[in-house]
Amino acid sequence: MSIHHATLHQLKIFDAVARHLSFARAAEELHLTPPALSIQVKQLADVIGQPLFEQIGKKISLTPAGTISWATCRDVLDRLEQLAQELAGLQGLEKGSLKIATLATAKYFIPRLLGEFCVQHTGVDTALYMGNRETLLKRLARNQDDLYILGQPPENLNVISVPFADNHLVVIANPEHPLALEKDIAPSRLKELPFIQRETGSGTRLAAEKFFERYGISLKTRMELGSNEAVKQVVAGGLGIGILSASTLRAELSSGELVVLDVHGFPLDRKWYMVYPEGKHVSPATKVFMDYLLESTPMQGKNKPLKESSKKIVAQSRKK
């Protein structure tokens, strides 16, 4: 049987199974049953003439033929999506789609901005995925989404990155911490203090470790946690100090549950970036959303200076 007998439906199913390496998860995504997916993948394999997956124990993986076929499958589906976006572009933004993948740290402002964008462009179908840095980089490498929101662009992938907002990293502690009321604390004084850190690979953690390396300091990690909320709760419980984006701390600073330590060199000057693979066709909806983010979010030089803003964060947290 010729490869030309492969159907678009089979390619979409094959792509979902290849991305998840799980028939069950792919079936959930496509709202089909695993047996139905299995039949379609088998029929596609018959058309290709070679098996696409192999199973060892309970895990499946792509065969060499599957890997090659998936690359072509993605190319076909991407080109069809590009066609749909270009056709939508001819109609303005009355129709189209937008898939955003963002770090969970950005959940404090990206959903709101996306919601406001959707109100203005009701014909655009939007999808938002949230995850940690490792997961987003995997999705980026596979070109699964239209745009990625990251605190630090990857160095090992060819990407276009556009900064659109300030991301201030600050040192936080329980209000009763011995350093809570001190000013201009030397970084060396944190050397022996227990740190509550984000997981290895987190952009926040990478930036913090890079800062302390300049002072020859290796942080004493007491706990590694996979979310900002977990870090905040443990720090508030007095088990250590932490470093997080100031954008995640508004509620805790207002309630007096946490304070910002006035450490010399902090806040760290970082940015939020819009990222997409180099060479990727940027759809009309994505272009308009990128422009919307640039217009809606402040960066140093556009509004109040970063240092001025951060000093107010410190001062306000100490009044509690």
N, C-alpha and C positions, 0 to 999 in steps of 0.2 A: 504493500500500500504506500502511496506517495505522501511525503511530508505535507503536500498541499492540501491533504484531506484533514489536517488538524483544524480544529474549530477555535474561535475566539473564546468560547466558554471553557474549553479544555485548557487554554493558555492561562486564563484567569485563575482557574483552580490550581493548576500546576504552580503558578507564581505564589499563591497563598501558602501552599504546602511547603514550597522551597524556602519561603521566608521564615515560617514558624518551625519547620522541621517537625511538624506534628499534624496529623490528619484531624485530630480532635479540635485543636485550636483554629486550624484553617476552616473547618466546618462551622465553628462558632462564628467566625468572622463573616463567612458567606451565607450563613443561615441555611446550611444544608446538613445532611447527615454524613458521618465519616464513610459509611459504605458507598454512598453516592459519589463522594470525592474519589474514593479508591477505584471505582469503576472507570471514571473519566480519566484518571491518571494512567491506568492500565491501557485504555484505548489509545491515549496519546503515545505511550511507550511502544505500542504495537505499530503505530504509524511511523514512529522514528526508527523502530527496528532494534532498539536496545533498551534495557531497563534504565529508569531514571533515578530510582532510589534503591538503596540496600538497607536491610535491617539487621542490626546486631543487638540481640537482647530485645529491650523495649525501645531502643533509640534507632531513628532512621537518619540517613545521610545521603547526600547526592552522590551518584556515581560520576565518573569522568564524563560520560555522555550527558548526564543530568546537569552537570555544571555548565557545559557548553550550551546546552539547550536553554538553560535558565537565562543565560546572558542574552541570547537572541530573543527569548520570550520577553524579558524586561525591555529590550529595545523596541519591540513591536508595540507593547502596551504604552511605553513612554511616548512613542510617536503618535499613537492614537489620542493620548491625553493632550499632547501638544496641538494636534489638529482641533480637538474640542475647544481648547483655550483660545486658539487663533480665531475660530469661528465665533466664539463668544465675544472676542475682542472687536469683531466687526459690528457687534450689537451694543457696544459700550460695555457696561458692567451689569446689564440686565440679567445675564446668565454667566455661569462660570463656576469654578470650584477653587478652594484654597485649603491646603493641608499644612498645618503648623505643628512642629514638634519643639517643645520647650523644656528647659530644665524646670524641675519642680520648684526651685528657688524663685522662679519668675512668676509663680502662681499668684503672687500678691498684686500683680498689675497687668500681666498679659491677658488673662481672661476678660478683664474689664475692658481693655482696649479693643480686643477682638469683638466683644459684644457691641461696643459702640460702632465699630466698623460695620458689623452686620446690620445694625439699624439703618445705616446710611445706604447700604448696598444689599437690599433684601433678596436679590436674585442670585447671590453668590452662595453656593453650598460650602459650608466650612466644617473643618474637623480639627480638633486640637488633641494632641498627644502630649502627656507629661511623663518624664522619666529622669533617671540620673544621667550623668555625663557619659558613662560607658555605653548605656543603651542608645543614647542619642547619636553617639559617634558611629555605632553600628548601623543605625538607620541612615545616617548621612552617607556612609560608605556605599550603602545599597541604593541611595537616591530614592528613598521611600516617600519623602515629603517635599513640599514646595519650598519651605523655609524653616530654618532651625534657629532657635534663640539660645545663645551660649554666652557664658561669662568669659570664656577664653577659647579662641579659635584653635582647632587642632593644628599641630605642626607637621603631622605625617600625612596629611591629605591635601590635595590641590583644591582649594576652596576660595571663594570670594567672601570676604567678611566686611561688614559695614557697621561701625559703631553708631548707636542711636540713643544711649542713655548712660548716665553715670551709675556706677555700682560701687558703693562705699563699703569696704570691709572694716568692721570695728571689733575690738576686744570686749567681751561681755563677761559679767560676773554676777554673783548673788549680791544684793545690796549690803550685806554684812561682811563682805570680803575685806580683809585688812587693807587692800589697795584702793578701795572704792572711793575714798575722798582725797587721794593723793593726785598731784599734778605732774605732768611731763615725766611719766615713769620710764626709766631706762629699760630697753628691751632685755638687757642682761638680768634684770630682776625677775624675769618670768622663767628663767632657765630651769629652775627646780620645781616649778609649780605644775600640778597635774592639769593636762589639757583634755577637754572633751572635743574630739575631732570628728569631722565628716569622714566618710569612707575613703580608702585609698583611691586616687584617680579623680576625686572631686576637684572642680576648679577652685573652689574656696580654699581647700586644703593645700593645693599646689601653690597658690599665691602666698599663703601664710608661711609655708615651709621655705619658699624662695626668699621671702623677706628675712626670716630669722637666720638663714644660711649666710646672709651678708654680714651678720654679726657673729658668725661662728657658733650659733646656738642650735642644738638639736632638741626639739620639743619633747617633753616627757608626756607621752600619750597614755592617758588612763583608760579611755574608752574610745571606740570607733563606732559611730552611729550613722545610719543610712538616710536620715532626714533632718531638716532644720528643726522641726518641731521636737524631735527627740533630744537634740542637742540643747535646745532652750530649756526643756523640762529638767534635764539632768544638771545643767548649770544653775538653774533657779533653785535646785535642791542642795546646792552647795558642794557638789562633788568635784568641782574643778571650774576652770575658766574656758571660754571658747572664742572662736572667731567666726562671725557670720556677716552676711550682707545687712546693712542698716535697713534696707527695704523690708526685711522680714520681722523687724523688731518693734514696730509701732505700738502694738497692743501691750506688749510686755513692758516697754519703757513707760507708757502712759499709766499703767497700773502700779508701777514701782516694783514689779516682780524681778526685773533685771536692771542693771546699770551698765553704762559704757565706761570702761577704764581709759583714762587719759594716758595712753602709751605713746612714747615718742616715735614718730614715723607713721602713726595711724591717725586717721583712717587711710587705708591703702587705696590709691587712686586706680580704679579699674572701670571697665565699661561693659555694657551689655552689647552683644553683637548680633546682627542678622547675618546668617551664614547659609550659603548654598554651594553646590559643587561647581568648580570652574568649568565653563563650557555648557552649563545647563541652560536650557531655554527657560527664561523667566516669563511666566504667563502675565497677561494684563492684570488679573486680579492680584497676583503677588506683587507686581510693581506698584499698584495703587496702595496696597496694604503697607509696603515698605515706606512709601512716601508719608502715609498716615502716621506710622510710628515715629518717623523723623520729626514730623510737625507736632506730635502730641507729647513727646518725652523730652525733659530737659537734660542738657549736657553742660559741663563746665564751659563757661564763656558765653552760653546762651542765656542763662539765668544767674542765680547767685553763685559765687565762686564755691568750689567744693570744700575748701578748708573752712570757710565761713559757716557753711551749712553744717558741717560735721562738728564744729565746736558747739553749735547750738544743740546738737543731739546730745553731746556729752553734758552740757550744762543742764539741760532739761531733765536728764536722767538722774542727776545728782540732787535735784530739788525734791525728789520723792522721799 
